[in-house]
Amino acid sequence: MKNKKQNFRNLFNTPLNMINLLSFFFFFACGITCGITFTSYFNTFSVNLQVINDQILNPQPLSPPSLPPSPRSIIPRLGLNEHIKSINVEHDMSDEELLWRSSMVPKVKDLPFKIQPKVAFMFLTKGPVLLSPLWELFFKGHEGFYSIYVHSHPSYNNSKVDEKVDWGKVNMVEAEKRLLANALLDISNQRFVLLSEACIPLFNFSTIYTHLMNSNENFVETYDQPGPLGQGRYRPQMSPMIKLSQWRKGSQWFEMDRDLALEVVSDKTYFSIFQNYCKGSCYADEHYLPTFVNMKFKNRNSGRTLTWVDWSKGRAHPARFNRQDITKEFLKKLRSESSCEYNGKKTSICHLFARKFTPHALSRLLMFAPKVMQLNH
C-alpha cells in the first residue's frame, strides 16, 4: 500500500509525466473546439446553399441595398400600346433621323391588335390651304378615318430659306419625302395622298375612302415623253444606275399604299443621283418618283394619277379655274367620265381630285360642290 501511494505521488512529481498530462488536456480541448466549429460551418453552408438554390429557381429583382426588394406586382409593364403610339408631328428630329425612324417596319404583317385604317391627306403648299373651307366640308363627320399633314414653303412658316437652293426642284421632292415620313409615324395611316393647295375633291369622303382602301394598286403617274420636256431632261451622268430607257415623267401628285411609301422614304441610292445631277432644266418632282417607281415597283403601280387637269390650252402648266368657271355643269362634267382605261383595265372612276382652282373660285365651289359632290354623305 505504501508503495502504491508513493508511485502515485511520483506520477505528479515527475516533470515528464506532468508534460504528458498537460499535452493530453490541450489536445482534448482542441478536439472539442474543432468539432463545434466544423459542425457550425456545415450547418451554415447547408443553409446558404439552400438560399442560393432558391434564388436561382426564383430570381428576385435587384434593388438598391438601402431599399427592400420591390414586389413584382408594382413593376411597370411596357405594353404594346407604348410601342405603337404615334409620335407627335411636332418633333425635333432632323430629316435624316426622321427618314430613319419612319422607315422602320415590322416583319410580321398581321397586326396583333385592331386599328382603324386611315388615309393620310398631305398638302404641299406655298402658304395656307386656301381652299380649306371646302375641305372642311369634305372631312366633316369622318373623324378617325383620315389624317391631315401640311408642308408649306419655308418662307411662310418662318423657316430659314437658303437663297442659293431652288425650292422648285430637288427640295420639292425632299418636302414630299418629309411629308411621307411624318405620316408613316402613325401606324394607322395605310394610304397616302399628296395634293396641292389648288386641288379639290370630286366625290364625297366615303366614296374616295372606299375606292382607295379597296385598291390593290398605287397611283403614281409615269410615262415616257420624247423631246426636251421629257427625255431631254435626262442627264448622262445618271448612267448606269438610271438609263435613258428607264427615264420617266409624271405629275408630282400621287397616291400610294404604306409599303410603297416605306420604299420611297428609305431610298437613298436613286434619290442621291437626282440630288447630284437633276439640276438646271431638270425638275426632280416630275421625274424622281415616276422613274424610281417604274424601275423598281412597276407591277404594283397603275401608272395613272388621281388628279384631273386641263391641258387643252397647250401651255407649260395646266389651266387655272377662277370664279366664273365654276358651275354645276362644269363640276358634273369632271365627275361624269365613267369609263377610263389604265394599264389595260377599265375603271368606273377616272379621277378622285381635280386642279388647278384659285382662291377666287372658293365662293362658288361652296355654293355648288356640297350638292353636286354630295359632301354631306
C-alpha positions as CSV (number, residue, x, y, z in Angstrom):
1,M,0.0,0.0,0.0
2,K,2.7,2.4,0.9
3,N,4.5,1.6,-2.4
4,K,1.3,2.4,-4.4
5,K,0.9,5.8,-2.8
6,Q,4.5,6.5,-3.4
7,N,4.1,5.6,-7.1
8,F,1.0,7.9,-7.4
9,R,3.0,10.9,-5.9
10,N,5.8,10.1,-8.3
11,L,3.4,10.4,-11.2
12,F,2.8,14.0,-10.4
13,N,6.1,14.9,-9.2
14,T,7.9,13.6,-12.3
15,P,8.4,16.5,-14.8
16,L,8.0,14.3,-17.9
17,N,4.7,12.9,-16.7
18,M,3.3,16.4,-16.0
19,I,4.1,17.5,-19.5
20,N,2.3,14.4,-20.9
21,L,-0.8,15.2,-18.9
22,L,-0.9,18.8,-19.9
23,S,-0.5,17.8,-23.6
24,F,-3.4,15.4,-23.2
25,F,-5.7,18.1,-21.9
26,F,-4.6,20.5,-24.6
27,F,-5.3,18.1,-27.5
28,F,-8.6,17.2,-25.9
29,A,-9.7,20.8,-25.7
30,C,-8.6,21.4,-29.3
31,G,-10.6,18.5,-30.5
32,I,-13.8,19.7,-28.8
33,T,-13.3,23.2,-30.2
34,C,-12.7,21.9,-33.8
35,G,-15.8,19.7,-33.5
36,I,-18.0,22.6,-32.6
37,T,-16.5,24.9,-35.3
38,F,-16.9,22.4,-38.1
39,T,-20.4,21.5,-37.0
40,S,-21.5,25.1,-37.1
41,Y,-19.8,25.7,-40.5
42,F,-21.5,22.7,-42.2
43,N,-24.9,23.8,-40.8
44,T,-24.3,27.4,-42.2
45,F,-23.1,26.0,-45.6
46,S,-26.2,23.9,-45.9
47,V,-28.5,26.9,-45.2
48,N,-26.5,29.2,-47.7
49,L,-26.7,26.5,-50.4
50,Q,-30.5,26.3,-50.0
51,V,-30.8,30.1,-50.2
52,I,-28.6,30.2,-53.4
53,N,-30.7,27.4,-55.0
54,D,-33.9,29.2,-54.2
55,Q,-32.5,32.4,-55.8
56,I,-31.6,30.6,-59.0
57,L,-35.0,28.9,-59.2
58,N,-37.0,32.0,-58.2
59,P,-34.9,35.1,-59.1
60,Q,-35.9,38.4,-57.4
61,P,-35.5,41.8,-59.0
62,L,-32.4,43.7,-57.9
63,S,-33.0,46.7,-55.6
64,P,-30.7,49.3,-54.1
65,P,-29.0,48.0,-50.9
66,S,-30.8,50.6,-48.8
67,L,-34.3,49.5,-50.0
68,P,-36.1,46.3,-49.7
69,P,-36.8,44.3,-52.9
70,S,-39.8,45.7,-54.7
71,P,-42.8,43.3,-55.2
72,R,-43.3,42.1,-58.7
73,S,-46.8,43.4,-58.7
74,I,-45.6,47.1,-58.9
75,I,-43.0,46.7,-61.7
76,P,-44.4,48.8,-64.6
77,R,-45.2,46.8,-67.8
78,L,-44.2,48.2,-71.2
79,G,-47.3,47.2,-73.2
80,L,-48.0,47.0,-76.9
81,N,-49.7,50.4,-76.8
82,E,-46.4,52.1,-75.9
83,H,-44.7,50.6,-78.9
84,I,-47.4,51.6,-81.5
85,K,-48.1,55.0,-80.1
86,S,-47.9,57.7,-82.8
87,I,-45.1,60.2,-82.5
88,N,-46.2,63.8,-82.3
89,V,-45.6,65.5,-85.6
90,E,-44.1,68.5,-83.8
91,H,-40.9,66.5,-83.1
92,D,-37.4,67.8,-83.1
93,M,-35.9,65.1,-85.4
94,S,-33.6,66.1,-88.2
95,D,-34.6,65.0,-91.7
96,E,-32.0,62.1,-91.5
97,E,-33.4,61.0,-88.2
98,L,-37.0,61.3,-89.4
99,L,-36.4,59.2,-92.5
100,W,-34.6,56.5,-90.5
101,R,-37.4,56.4,-87.8
102,S,-40.2,56.3,-90.3
103,S,-38.6,53.6,-92.4
104,M,-38.7,51.0,-89.6
105,V,-41.4,48.4,-90.3
106,P,-42.3,45.1,-88.5
107,K,-41.7,41.9,-90.4
108,V,-45.0,40.3,-89.2
109,K,-47.7,41.8,-91.5
110,D,-50.7,40.5,-89.4
111,L,-51.1,43.1,-86.6
112,P,-51.8,41.6,-83.1
113,F,-54.4,44.4,-82.5
114,K,-57.1,46.2,-84.3
115,I,-56.7,49.6,-85.9
116,Q,-59.0,51.8,-88.0
117,P,-57.2,52.3,-91.3
118,K,-56.8,55.9,-92.2
119,V,-56.0,57.9,-95.4
120,A,-53.2,60.5,-94.9
121,F,-54.0,63.6,-96.8
122,M,-50.8,65.5,-97.3
123,F,-50.9,69.1,-98.7
124,L,-47.8,70.6,-100.2
125,T,-48.4,74.3,-100.3
126,K,-46.8,77.7,-100.7
127,G,-48.7,79.0,-97.7
128,P,-52.0,78.1,-96.1
129,V,-54.5,75.7,-97.6
130,L,-56.6,78.5,-99.3
131,L,-59.5,76.2,-100.1
132,S,-59.7,74.8,-96.6
133,P,-63.4,75.7,-96.1
134,L,-64.3,73.2,-98.9
135,W,-62.0,70.6,-97.4
136,E,-63.6,71.1,-94.0
137,L,-67.0,70.2,-95.5
138,F,-65.3,67.2,-97.2
139,F,-63.9,65.8,-93.9
140,K,-66.8,66.7,-91.6
141,G,-68.3,63.7,-89.9
142,H,-65.5,61.3,-90.8
143,E,-63.1,61.8,-87.9
144,G,-60.9,58.8,-87.2
145,F,-60.7,57.8,-90.8
146,Y,-58.2,60.4,-92.0
147,S,-55.1,62.3,-91.0
148,I,-54.0,65.7,-92.4
149,Y,-50.4,66.9,-92.9
150,V,-49.5,70.3,-94.4
151,H,-46.0,71.2,-95.6
152,S,-45.7,74.9,-96.6
153,H,-42.9,76.9,-98.1
154,P,-40.1,77.7,-95.6
155,S,-40.7,81.5,-96.1
156,Y,-44.3,81.0,-94.9
157,N,-43.6,79.0,-91.8
158,N,-40.7,81.3,-90.7
159,S,-38.0,78.8,-91.6
160,K,-34.7,79.9,-92.8
161,V,-34.5,79.9,-96.6
162,D,-31.2,79.3,-98.5
163,E,-31.4,81.6,-101.5
164,K,-28.8,79.5,-103.3
165,V,-31.1,76.5,-103.3
166,D,-34.0,76.3,-105.8
167,W,-37.1,75.3,-103.8
168,G,-38.8,74.2,-107.0
169,K,-36.5,71.3,-107.9
170,V,-34.9,68.7,-105.6
171,N,-36.2,70.4,-102.5
172,M,-39.8,69.8,-103.6
173,V,-39.0,66.0,-103.5
174,E,-37.4,66.4,-100.1
175,A,-40.6,68.0,-98.9
176,E,-42.7,65.2,-100.3
177,K,-40.5,62.6,-98.6
178,R,-40.7,64.6,-95.3
179,L,-44.5,64.6,-95.5
180,L,-44.5,60.8,-96.2
181,A,-42.1,60.2,-93.3
182,N,-44.2,62.2,-90.8
183,A,-47.4,60.4,-92.0
184,L,-45.7,57.0,-91.6
185,L,-45.1,57.6,-87.9
186,D,-48.8,56.9,-87.4
187,I,-49.3,53.2,-88.0
188,S,-53.0,53.7,-88.7
189,N,-52.2,55.5,-91.9
190,Q,-52.4,53.0,-94.7
191,R,-52.9,55.1,-97.8
192,F,-51.1,58.4,-98.6
193,V,-52.4,61.1,-100.9
194,L,-50.2,64.1,-101.9
195,L,-52.2,67.2,-103.0
196,S,-51.6,70.9,-103.6
197,E,-53.5,73.9,-102.3
198,A,-55.1,74.2,-105.7
199,C,-56.8,70.7,-105.5
200,I,-60.4,69.9,-104.8
201,P,-62.2,66.6,-104.2
202,L,-64.6,65.4,-106.9
203,F,-66.5,62.9,-104.7
204,N,-67.5,62.7,-101.0
205,F,-65.2,61.3,-98.4
206,S,-66.9,57.9,-98.2
207,T,-66.6,57.3,-101.9
208,I,-62.9,58.3,-102.0
209,Y,-62.0,56.4,-98.8
210,T,-63.7,53.2,-100.1
211,H,-62.0,53.5,-103.5
212,L,-58.6,53.9,-102.1
213,M,-58.9,51.1,-99.4
214,N,-60.2,48.6,-101.9
215,S,-57.4,49.4,-104.4
216,N,-54.5,47.0,-104.9
217,E,-52.5,49.5,-106.9
218,N,-50.6,52.7,-106.4
219,F,-51.4,55.8,-108.4
220,V,-48.0,57.3,-109.4
221,E,-48.3,58.7,-113.0
222,T,-45.5,57.5,-115.3
223,Y,-45.0,57.9,-119.0
224,D,-42.1,58.2,-121.5
225,Q,-42.1,61.6,-123.2
226,P,-39.7,62.3,-126.1
227,G,-38.5,65.8,-126.6
228,P,-36.9,68.5,-124.5
229,L,-39.6,68.4,-121.7
230,G,-39.2,64.7,-121.2
231,Q,-36.2,62.7,-122.3
232,G,-34.3,66.0,-122.9
233,R,-34.1,66.5,-119.1
234,Y,-32.2,63.2,-118.6
235,R,-28.5,63.6,-117.6
236,P,-25.9,61.0,-119.0
237,Q,-24.1,61.1,-115.6
238,M,-27.1,59.2,-114.1
239,S,-26.0,56.1,-116.1
240,P,-25.5,53.2,-115.4
241,M,-27.9,53.3,-112.3
242,I,-30.5,55.1,-114.4
243,K,-30.6,54.7,-118.1
244,L,-32.4,56.9,-120.7
245,S,-34.7,54.0,-121.5
246,Q,-35.8,54.0,-117.8
247,W,-36.3,57.7,-117.6
248,R,-40.0,58.6,-116.9
249,K,-42.1,61.7,-116.4
250,G,-45.3,62.3,-114.4
251,S,-47.3,64.5,-112.1
252,Q,-45.8,65.1,-108.6
253,W,-49.2,64.5,-107.1
254,F,-49.7,60.8,-106.2
255,E,-51.4,58.2,-104.1
256,M,-49.7,55.2,-102.6
257,D,-50.0,52.4,-100.1
258,R,-47.9,52.0,-97.0
259,D,-45.5,49.5,-98.5
260,L,-44.5,51.8,-101.3
261,A,-44.3,54.8,-99.0
262,L,-41.8,53.0,-96.9
263,E,-39.7,52.2,-100.0
264,V,-39.7,55.9,-101.0
265,V,-38.6,57.3,-97.7
266,S,-35.9,54.5,-97.4
267,D,-34.4,55.2,-100.9
268,K,-31.0,56.9,-100.9
269,T,-29.5,55.3,-103.9
270,Y,-31.7,56.8,-106.6
271,F,-32.6,60.0,-104.7
272,S,-28.9,60.9,-104.3
273,I,-28.5,60.6,-108.1
274,F,-31.2,63.2,-108.6
275,Q,-29.7,65.4,-105.9
276,N,-26.3,65.3,-107.7
277,Y,-27.4,65.5,-111.4
278,C,-31.0,66.7,-111.8
279,K,-30.2,70.4,-112.0
280,G,-30.9,73.3,-114.3
281,S,-33.8,72.4,-116.6
282,C,-34.3,69.0,-114.9
283,Y,-37.2,69.0,-112.4
284,A,-36.9,66.2,-109.9
285,D,-40.5,66.5,-108.7
286,E,-41.7,65.5,-112.2
287,H,-39.2,62.7,-112.7
288,Y,-37.9,61.2,-109.5
289,L,-41.0,59.2,-108.3
290,P,-42.1,58.2,-111.9
291,T,-38.6,56.9,-112.7
292,F,-38.0,55.3,-109.3
293,V,-41.4,53.6,-109.1
294,N,-41.3,52.5,-112.8
295,M,-37.9,50.9,-112.3
296,K,-38.4,49.1,-109.0
297,F,-42.2,48.7,-108.5
298,K,-43.8,48.7,-111.9
299,N,-46.1,45.8,-111.2
300,R,-47.6,47.5,-108.1
301,N,-48.3,50.8,-109.9
302,S,-51.3,51.8,-112.1
303,G,-49.2,54.4,-113.9
304,R,-52.0,56.9,-113.6
305,T,-52.8,59.9,-111.5
306,L,-56.0,60.5,-109.5
307,T,-55.9,64.3,-110.3
308,W,-57.8,65.7,-113.2
309,V,-56.2,68.7,-115.0
310,D,-56.9,70.6,-118.2
311,W,-54.0,70.6,-120.7
312,S,-56.2,71.7,-123.6
313,K,-54.7,75.2,-123.8
314,G,-51.3,73.8,-124.7
315,R,-49.3,75.7,-122.1
316,A,-46.5,74.6,-119.9
317,H,-48.9,74.4,-116.9
318,P,-52.5,73.2,-116.7
319,A,-55.3,75.7,-116.9
320,R,-56.4,77.6,-113.8
321,F,-60.1,77.9,-112.9
322,N,-61.5,81.1,-111.4
323,R,-64.9,82.1,-110.0
324,Q,-66.6,82.4,-113.4
325,D,-65.5,78.9,-114.5
326,I,-67.4,77.2,-111.6
327,T,-70.9,76.0,-112.5
328,K,-72.9,72.9,-111.6
329,E,-72.5,71.6,-115.2
330,F,-68.7,72.0,-115.0
331,L,-68.4,70.1,-111.8
332,K,-70.7,67.3,-113.1
333,K,-68.6,67.1,-116.2
334,L,-65.5,66.4,-114.1
335,R,-67.3,63.6,-112.4
336,S,-69.1,62.2,-115.4
337,E,-66.1,60.4,-117.1
338,S,-67.4,57.0,-116.1
339,S,-65.2,54.8,-118.3
340,C,-61.4,55.1,-118.3
341,E,-58.7,52.6,-119.1
342,Y,-55.4,52.3,-117.4
343,N,-52.8,49.6,-117.9
344,G,-55.3,47.6,-119.9
345,K,-58.0,47.7,-117.2
346,K,-61.3,49.7,-117.2
347,T,-62.4,51.7,-114.2
348,S,-65.6,53.5,-113.4
349,I,-63.9,56.4,-111.6
350,C,-61.4,58.2,-113.7
351,H,-60.2,60.9,-111.2
352,L,-60.9,61.5,-107.5
353,F,-59.5,65.0,-107.4
354,A,-59.0,68.0,-109.7
355,R,-56.8,71.1,-110.0
356,K,-56.0,74.0,-110.5
357,F,-58.5,76.0,-108.7
358,T,-57.8,79.6,-107.5
359,P,-58.9,81.0,-104.1
360,H,-61.4,83.2,-106.1
361,A,-63.3,80.1,-107.1
362,L,-64.0,79.2,-103.4
363,S,-67.3,81.0,-103.0
364,R,-68.9,79.3,-106.0
365,L,-67.3,75.9,-105.0
366,L,-69.0,76.3,-101.6
367,M,-72.3,77.1,-103.4
368,F,-72.4,74.1,-105.8
369,A,-70.0,71.4,-104.6
370,P,-71.9,70.2,-101.5
371,K,-74.9,69.2,-103.6
372,V,-73.1,68.0,-106.7
373,M,-70.4,66.1,-104.8
374,Q,-72.8,65.0,-102.0
375,L,-70.4,66.2,-99.4
376,N,-72.9,65.7,-96.6
377,H,-72.8,61.9,-97.1
